[in-house]
Amino acid sequence: MNLYSVLTLTLALISPAVMATTILASVSKNKVAKNEVFQLRIVADEKASSDDIDFSVLQKDFYLGRPSFGSSINIINGDRSVRSEWNISLAAQSLGQVTIPAFKLNGASSQPISIQVTADKNQPKSDDLVQVYNELSRTNLYPNESAYLKTRLIIKADPRRLQDPKVIPPHVEGISIAQQGEPKQYQSVLDGMEVTVLDQTYLITADAPGNYTLTGSAFKGSVVYADNQTGVTSLIPVNTTPEKFTITVNKKPEDYQGAWLPTDKLTLTQEWRDSSGHIVETKSLKTKVGDSLTRELSLEINGLNAERYPNITINYPDSVRVYAEKPQFTQLENGNTLMKVKQVLIPQKEGTFELNSVKLNWWNSKLKKQQSSQLTGLTIEVGPGDVINAPSNIAPPAPTETVVVKDAGYWPYLTGGFALLWVLTLIYAVRKPNVNQASTPTSNTKLSSHAQQLHQAITHGDIIQTQYCAAQWLRNRQISEEMRTEIESELNKMQENHYSIKESEWSSTKLLKLIKKADRISRSKMSDTPTLPKL
């Protein structure tokens, strides 16, 4: 065997050993307190990716931080080296001896590491860092009745030190839960210490009779705690135990009459306003055909969300046109929902009419008996509407007087001379060019004011003001019945668009054009009205 063959065989035998992967695992401490944070480092001498090492095997005994990974290639004096490194923060969950298992990469394996875990009496407890409170307003309900669950999360540690925080919402089977609004977060002081508070309210609504168990809100996460005396950093788990409530839902009484509406408190009020916007405090009202009357109903039911509010239906006489707005719901500070229903009533005929009262039955769940809330009606005496009369500017003919002349004398000659002079003057005036033509007035101040007010009311969408201004404006318009009917039709469409529950695509463009056209025609007719010439 020659020298070349010996060298080749030697390199073939030693190359696998030289090229084998090496993986090393090390920790910053092997004796730690429970929840104390320490570092685990894994280094390999070949190129790898971040997911080549699976740290999930540590979840049984340790809290895991977010791993970091880096890879580098170094060439020094022609020697090339590769390094891949993983770093992760760990905190032991249990006392005693725990083991970090071996990690494998491309056939190579690290050595397992034994960690000694002891108790640290100086570490704060879970309640020293985070607390959760649950408060249920009622535990005895009827079907469709609601109660409020108020939850409060108090974070006593620095919120920036929270790790994977999670607020677990309340839950129960067989009962509806709805979150009321957004959580309210603010800073406060508790026992002289600044804390972060998170408040949230839930609406608990019963559906069917029976007994139910409500599990309150809870918190799950961990807090990074640094001991200033020892300099030890710990990752303390914070898992609060949720409070449980037993809710009893009673059966609906068999003798109850009307729509089922259970609550411990109900408030029903109303407000009447005339066409001028003044509050009507009497039991009767004198009005006119075409004038508006506004009725606004307010209903507040304790512990009932907007979806379960009743529909208030009122029957009115056929001679009264009704425009009802969509119910408006407002969330009050006490957690209740306020519903407002606005109706605009417009009498169409003369006479005396009764606007019906409102009666609402409900079940008082606190007193356990049926009650009713009632609103009084209103008697209206409707008189004739504003009469539209065209103004008359034509002077009546002067009475004629017959004069009998017995002796004319020189008067016929004098009269003939004046007549001839008048004819010559007239011919001269007709043939002479009118250089300085007198300008005729183009608008009447009062009419212009009414037209402006009407235009502004329509533009702003003020339906009540539009009705009033339209009546004043039409009273002084000299327009055809066809145009008047078209304008009134557009005014009715405007009212329907404003008050009707159904959506409409009405636009004020056509109405404003009609008003402008009618105003121009009426002014033109008034300026052309013949008057007696000056003497």
C-alpha positions in Angstrom: 0.0 0.0 0.0 1.5 3.3 -1.0 1.5 6.6 1.1 -1.4 8.1 -0.9 -3.7 5.2 -0.1 -2.8 5.4 3.6 -3.7 9.1 3.7 -7.0 8.6 1.9 -8.0 5.8 4.3 -7.1 7.9 7.3 -9.2 10.9 6.2 -12.1 8.7 5.4 -12.0 7.3 9.0 -11.7 10.6 10.8 -14.0 12.8 8.6 -17.4 11.7 10.1 -16.1 12.5 13.6 -14.9 15.9 12.5 -18.1 16.8 10.7 -20.6 15.5 13.4 -23.1 18.1 14.9 -22.5 19.3 18.4 -25.4 20.6 20.5 -25.0 22.0 24.0 -27.6 23.1 26.6 -26.9 25.3 29.6 -28.9 27.3 32.2 -28.1 30.5 34.1 -29.1 28.8 37.4 -29.7 25.3 38.5 -31.0 26.2 41.9 -34.0 28.5 41.8 -37.1 29.5 43.7 -40.5 28.6 42.5 -41.6 31.1 39.8 -38.1 32.5 39.6 -37.0 33.4 36.1 -33.8 31.8 34.7 -32.4 31.4 31.2 -31.9 28.3 29.1 -29.4 28.5 26.2 -29.0 25.9 23.4 -26.0 26.1 21.0 -25.4 24.0 17.9 -22.4 24.2 15.5 -24.3 24.0 12.3 -26.8 26.1 10.5 -30.4 25.5 11.7 -33.8 27.2 11.8 -35.8 28.5 14.7 -38.3 25.7 14.8 -35.7 22.9 14.8 -35.9 22.9 18.6 -39.3 22.1 20.1 -39.7 23.8 23.5 -43.3 22.5 24.1 -41.8 19.6 26.1 -41.1 22.1 28.9 -44.7 23.3 29.4 -45.4 20.5 31.9 -43.0 21.9 34.5 -42.1 25.4 33.4 -43.7 28.7 32.4 -42.2 29.6 29.0 -41.2 32.9 27.7 -40.9 33.8 24.0 -37.8 32.0 22.5 -35.2 34.0 20.5 -33.0 32.5 17.8 -29.9 33.6 15.9 -27.5 32.0 13.4 -24.1 33.2 12.3 -21.2 32.2 10.0 -17.6 33.2 11.0 -14.5 32.9 8.8 -11.2 33.5 10.6 -7.8 32.9 8.8 -9.6 30.7 6.4 -11.3 28.6 9.1 -15.1 28.6 8.7 -17.5 28.1 11.7 -21.3 28.1 12.0 -23.2 28.8 15.1 -27.0 28.5 15.8 -28.3 29.7 19.2 -31.7 29.6 21.0 -32.5 31.5 24.3 -35.7 31.2 26.3 -36.8 32.3 29.8 -38.2 29.7 32.1 -39.9 29.7 35.5 -40.5 26.4 37.5 -44.1 25.8 38.4 -43.6 23.1 41.1 -41.3 22.5 44.0 -38.6 19.8 44.2 -36.4 18.3 41.5 -37.4 19.0 37.9 -35.5 18.1 34.7 -34.9 19.9 31.5 -34.9 17.0 28.9 -32.3 16.5 26.2 -32.8 18.3 22.9 -31.9 16.6 19.6 -30.7 18.1 16.3 -29.6 16.0 13.2 -28.8 13.0 15.3 -26.9 14.9 18.0 -28.3 15.3 21.5 -27.7 17.6 24.5 -27.4 16.5 28.0 -30.5 16.7 30.4 -30.2 19.3 33.1 -31.6 18.9 36.7 -33.1 22.0 38.4 -33.6 22.2 42.1 -36.7 24.3 43.0 -37.4 25.7 46.4 -40.1 27.9 47.9 -39.6 31.6 48.3 -41.7 33.0 51.2 -41.1 36.6 50.1 -42.9 36.1 46.8 -46.3 37.9 46.7 -49.5 35.9 46.4 -51.9 36.0 43.5 -54.4 38.3 45.4 -51.5 40.7 46.0 -51.2 41.3 42.3 -54.7 40.8 40.7 -58.2 40.6 42.1 -61.6 40.1 40.4 -65.0 41.0 41.9 -68.5 39.9 40.7 -71.8 41.4 41.9 -75.2 40.2 40.7 -78.1 42.5 41.2 -80.8 39.8 41.5 -80.9 36.0 41.7 -84.7 35.6 41.4 -86.2 36.3 38.0 -89.1 35.7 35.7 -88.9 34.8 32.0 -87.8 37.8 29.9 -86.7 39.6 33.0 -83.1 40.8 33.4 -80.5 41.3 36.1 -77.1 43.2 36.0 -73.8 41.5 36.7 -71.1 44.0 37.5 -67.5 42.8 37.3 -64.4 44.7 38.5 -60.8 43.7 37.7 -58.2 45.3 39.9 -54.5 45.1 38.8 -52.2 46.0 41.6 -49.0 45.4 39.6 -47.6 47.4 36.8 -49.8 46.6 33.8 -46.7 46.5 31.6 -45.4 43.5 33.5 -48.4 41.4 32.7 -47.7 38.3 30.5 -50.4 36.9 28.3 -53.3 38.5 30.3 -56.8 37.2 29.6 -60.1 38.2 31.1 -62.5 35.3 31.1 -66.1 36.6 30.6 -69.0 35.2 32.7 -71.0 32.3 31.3 -74.1 30.2 32.0 -76.2 27.7 30.1 -79.9 28.4 29.5 -79.7 32.2 30.2 -78.7 35.0 27.8 -75.7 37.2 28.6 -75.1 40.5 26.8 -72.2 42.9 27.4 -73.3 46.4 28.1 -71.1 49.0 26.4 -67.3 49.0 26.4 -65.1 48.2 29.4 -64.2 51.2 31.5 -60.6 51.4 32.4 -59.2 54.0 34.9 -56.6 54.5 37.5 -57.5 54.6 41.2 -55.9 54.3 44.7 -56.6 51.3 46.9 -55.1 51.2 50.4 -52.7 53.9 49.5 -51.5 52.1 46.4 -52.1 53.1 42.8 -54.0 50.4 40.9 -55.6 49.9 37.4 -59.3 49.2 37.4 -61.4 47.6 34.6 -65.2 47.7 35.1 -67.7 45.9 32.9 -71.4 45.3 33.2 -73.4 42.4 31.7 -77.1 42.0 31.2 -78.4 38.6 32.4 -81.8 37.8 30.9 -83.9 34.7 31.8 -85.5 32.7 29.0 -87.2 29.8 30.6 -88.2 28.7 34.2 -85.7 26.6 36.1 -82.5 26.8 38.2 -79.2 27.9 36.7 -75.6 28.4 37.7 -73.8 31.5 36.6 -70.0 31.5 36.6 -68.6 35.0 37.1 -65.7 36.7 35.4 -62.1 35.6 36.1 -58.5 36.5 35.1 -55.7 34.3 33.8 -52.1 35.3 33.1 -48.8 35.9 34.9 -46.9 38.9 36.3 -43.2 39.6 36.0 -42.2 40.4 39.6 -38.8 41.8 40.5 -37.6 41.6 44.2 -35.6 44.8 44.9 -33.9 43.2 47.9 -32.6 40.0 46.3 -32.6 41.2 42.7 -34.5 38.0 41.8 -37.0 38.2 38.9 -40.0 35.9 39.1 -42.8 35.0 36.7 -45.8 34.6 39.1 -48.9 32.9 37.7 -52.2 34.7 38.4 -55.3 32.5 37.9 -58.3 33.8 39.9 -61.2 31.5 40.9 -64.5 32.7 39.4 -67.4 33.2 41.7 -70.6 31.2 41.1 -74.2 32.3 41.5 -77.5 30.3 41.6 -80.3 31.9 39.6 -83.9 30.9 40.0 -86.3 31.7 37.1 -90.0 31.5 38.2 -92.9 30.5 36.0 -95.1 33.2 34.3 -98.4 33.7 36.3 -101.4 32.0 34.6 -103.8 34.8 35.4 -101.6 37.6 33.9 -103.3 39.6 31.1 -101.7 41.5 28.3 -98.2 41.4 26.8 -95.8 39.8 29.2 -93.5 42.5 30.6 -91.8 41.6 33.9 -89.7 44.2 35.8 -89.3 45.6 39.3 -89.7 49.2 38.1 -91.3 50.8 35.0 -91.6 54.5 34.2 -93.9 55.8 31.5 -94.3 59.5 30.7 -95.4 61.7 27.9 -95.1 65.3 26.6 -97.5 67.3 24.3 -96.3 70.2 22.2 -98.3 72.5 19.9 -97.2 73.8 16.5 -95.2 76.6 18.1 -93.3 74.1 20.3 -94.9 75.1 23.5 -95.7 72.4 26.1 -99.4 71.6 26.4 -100.3 71.2 30.1 -104.1 71.3 29.8 -106.5 68.4 28.9 -107.8 70.1 25.8 -106.3 72.2 23.1 -107.7 74.5 20.4 -105.9 74.2 17.1 -106.5 74.6 13.3 -106.6 72.3 10.3 -103.1 71.6 9.1 -101.4 72.7 12.4 -99.1 70.1 14.0 -99.3 68.6 17.4 -96.3 66.6 18.8 -96.7 63.7 21.3 -93.5 62.2 22.7 -93.6 59.1 24.9 -90.8 58.0 27.2 -90.5 54.5 28.5 -87.8 53.3 31.0 -87.9 49.7 32.2 -85.4 48.5 34.8 -83.3 45.6 33.6 -84.6 45.3 30.1 -82.6 45.7 26.9 -83.8 47.5 23.8 -84.6 44.2 21.9 -87.3 43.3 24.5 -89.1 46.6 24.7 -92.8 46.5 23.7 -94.2 48.3 20.6 -96.5 51.1 21.7 -99.5 51.3 19.3 -102.1 54.1 19.6 -105.3 54.4 17.5 -106.2 57.9 16.4 -109.2 59.3 14.6 -109.2 59.0 10.8 -109.4 62.8 10.6 -105.9 63.1 12.1 -102.9 62.3 10.0 -100.1 60.6 12.1 -96.4 60.6 11.4 -94.4 58.3 13.8 -90.7 58.4 14.1 -88.6 55.3 14.7 -88.2 54.5 18.5 -85.0 56.0 19.8 -83.0 54.1 22.5 -80.6 55.7 24.9 -78.3 54.0 27.4 -78.6 55.8 30.8 -75.9 56.0 33.5 -77.8 53.6 35.8 -77.6 50.9 33.1 -81.2 51.1 32.0 -82.4 51.8 28.5 -84.7 54.7 27.7 -87.0 54.4 24.7 -88.6 57.6 23.2 -91.4 57.5 20.6 -92.2 60.7 18.8 -95.5 61.2 16.9 -96.6 64.2 15.0 -100.4 64.6 14.6 -101.9 66.9 12.0 -105.7 67.4 12.0 -107.3 67.3 8.5 -110.9 68.2 9.4 -112.7 70.7 11.7 -114.5 69.4 14.8 -113.8 68.1 18.3 -111.7 64.9 18.5 -110.4 62.7 21.3 -106.7 61.6 21.1 -106.6 58.2 22.9 -104.9 57.5 26.2 -102.1 54.9 26.6 -102.3 51.9 28.9 -99.4 49.5 29.5 -99.7 46.4 31.6 -96.6 45.0 33.3 -95.7 42.4 36.0 -94.1 43.8 39.2 -91.6 41.1 39.9 -90.7 42.6 43.3 -94.3 42.8 44.6 -95.3 39.7 42.5 -98.5 41.3 41.1 -99.8 42.8 37.9 -99.8 46.6 37.5 -100.6 49.1 34.7 -99.2 52.5 33.8 -101.5 54.9 32.0 -101.1 58.2 30.2 -104.1 60.5 29.6 -105.3 61.5 26.2 -106.0 65.0 24.8 -109.2 66.6 23.5 -108.5 68.9 20.5 -111.0 71.4 19.1 -110.0 71.9 15.4 -111.0 75.1 13.8 -110.7 76.1 10.1 -107.2 76.5 8.7 -105.7 79.6 7.3 -107.8 80.8 4.3 -105.7 81.6 1.2 -107.1 84.8 -0.4 -105.5 86.5 -3.4 -104.8 90.2 -2.7 -106.9 92.7 -4.6 -105.0 95.9 -5.6 -107.5 97.0 -8.3 -109.3 100.2 -7.3 -113.1 100.0 -7.5 -114.7 102.2 -10.3 -115.6 105.6 -9.0 -119.3 106.4 -9.1 -120.3 108.5 -12.1 -122.3 111.7 -11.8 -124.5 113.0 -14.7 -124.3 116.7 -15.2 -127.0 118.4 -17.3 -125.7 121.5 -19.2 -128.2 124.0 -20.2 -126.0 126.7 -21.6 -122.6 125.5 -22.7 -121.2 129.0 -23.4 -117.5 128.9 -24.2 -116.9 125.5 -22.4 -117.2 123.3 -25.5 -114.4 125.2 -27.1 -112.2 125.2 -24.1 -112.7 121.5 -23.6 -111.9 120.8 -27.2 -108.6 122.7 -26.8 -107.6 120.7 -23.8 -108.5 117.4 -25.6 -106.4 118.4 -28.6 -103.5 119.3 -26.3 -103.8 115.9 -24.4 -103.7 113.9 -27.8 -100.6 115.8 -28.9 -98.9 115.2 -25.6 -99.8 111.5 -25.8 -98.4 111.1 -29.3 -95.2 112.9 -28.2 -94.8 110.6 -25.2 -95.3 107.4 -27.3 -92.8 108.4 -30.0 -90.1 109.7 -27.6 -87.6 107.0 -26.6 -87.7 106.0 -22.9 -84.2 106.7 -21.8 -84.6 106.9 -18.0 -87.0 104.0 -17.5 -88.4 103.8 -14.0 -87.6 100.5 -12.3 -90.6 98.6 -11.0 -90.4 97.0 -7.6 -89.5 93.3 -7.9 -90.3 92.1 -4.5 -92.4 92.8 -1.5 -90.5 92.9 1.8 -93.0 90.8 3.8 -93.4 88.2 1.0 -89.6 88.0 0.6 -89.2 87.4 4.3 -91.7 84.6 4.3 -90.1 82.9 1.3 -86.7 83.2 2.9 -87.9 81.7 6.2 -89.6 78.8 4.3 -86.5 78.1 2.3 -84.4 78.0 5.4 -86.8 75.7 7.3 -86.8 73.2 4.4 -83.0 73.3 4.1 -82.6 72.6 7.8 -85.1 69.8 7.8 -87.3 71.6 10.4 -90.7 70.0 9.6 -92.7 72.0 12.1 -91.2 75.3 11.1 -91.7 74.3 7.4 -95.4 73.8 8.0 -95.8 77.1 9.7 -93.8 79.1 7.1 -95.6 77.3 4.2 -99.0 78.3 5.5 -97.9 82.0 5.8 -96.2 82.0 2.4 -99.1 80.3 0.5 -101.6 82.7 2.0 -100.2 85.5 -0.1 -99.4 83.7 -3.3 -101.3 84.3 -6.6 -100.7 80.9 -8.3 -102.7 78.4 -10.1 -104.5 75.6 -8.3 -102.4 73.1 -10.2 -99.1 74.5 -8.8 -100.6 74.9 -5.4 -101.6 71.2 -5.4 -98.1 70.2 -6.6 -96.4 72.2 -3.8 -98.7 70.8 -1.1 -98.0 67.3 -2.5 -94.2 67.8 -2.0 -94.8 69.2 1.5 -96.7 66.0 2.3 -93.9 63.9 0.9 -91.4 65.8 3.1 -93.5 65.1 6.2 -93.8 61.4 5.3 -90.0 61.2 4.7 -89.3 62.8 8.1 -91.8 60.9 10.3 -92.4 57.6 8.6 -90.6 54.5 9.8 -90.1 53.3 6.2 -87.1 54.6 4.4 -87.6 57.1 1.7 -85.5 58.8 -1.0 -87.3 62.1 -1.0 -85.2 65.2 -1.9 -86.0 68.8 -1.3 -84.7 69.9 -4.7 -88.1 69.8 -6.5 -89.9 71.5 -3.6 -87.4 74.4 -3.5 -87.7 74.9 -7.3 -91.5 74.9 -7.1 -91.4 77.6 -4.3 -89.0 79.7 -6.3 -91.1 79.5 -9.4 -94.4 80.2 -7.6 -92.8 83.1 -5.8 -91.6 84.6 -9.1 -95.0 84.1 -10.8 -96.9 85.6 -7.9 -94.6 88.7 -7.7 -95.0 89.2 -11.4 -98.8 89.2 -11.2 -98.7 91.7 -8.3 -96.4 94.1 -10.1 -98.6 94.0 -13.3 -101.8 94.9 -11.3 -103.3 98.0 -13.0 -103.5 101.2 -11.0 -104.9 104.6 -11.8 -102.5 107.0 -13.5 -101.4 110.1 -11.6 -103.1 113.3 -12.6 
